[in-house]
């Protein structure tokens, strides 16, 4: 049994929940409201000094943070991590890219519109431009393969689907990205996403 600390509005937190569910790992979910600053309480800072979610407490009492590190740890030895070295490296490539070139734009726009109540006019145009650039790269990649690391779902797809599936909440109309829309359905089905 592991303890997952997270907020269900966060795609980064949902990644951890989805991987645990997909792999049949028993867990207790602990809701932490990021909007109200609940990640900064003394109790949570004692567990995770970085002061953010997600993080997990493993059976031995160790904590681990950063969504992609957590899902990589949980999926070790599973089919979500390709055996082929190039496919595994491609998976890691997309996981790193997601945190640097996708999430900072798509997820940030979503958070500002949906949870902070900003209007689309309030968004920094550079965020919107870079979000569309990320979606365009995904579209071009998915014209060549079914999933990001190859023919089978991997952690790259878990990482990328978390915020892509709700990109419209950040003002990103996916109508112009048909390959991305098709992949979202495939990834959700393969991972078993229910929320």
Secondary structure, 3 states (H helix, E strand, C coil): CEEEEECCCCHHHHHHHHHHHHHCCCEEEEECCCCCCHHHCHHHHHHCCCCCCCEEECCCCCEEECHHHHHHHHHCCCCCCCCCHHHHHHHHHHHHHHHHHHHHHHHHHHHHHHHCCCCHHHCCHHHHHHHHHHHHHHHHHHCCCCECCECCCCHHHHHHHHHHCCHHHHCCCHHHCHHHHHHHHHHHHHHCCCC
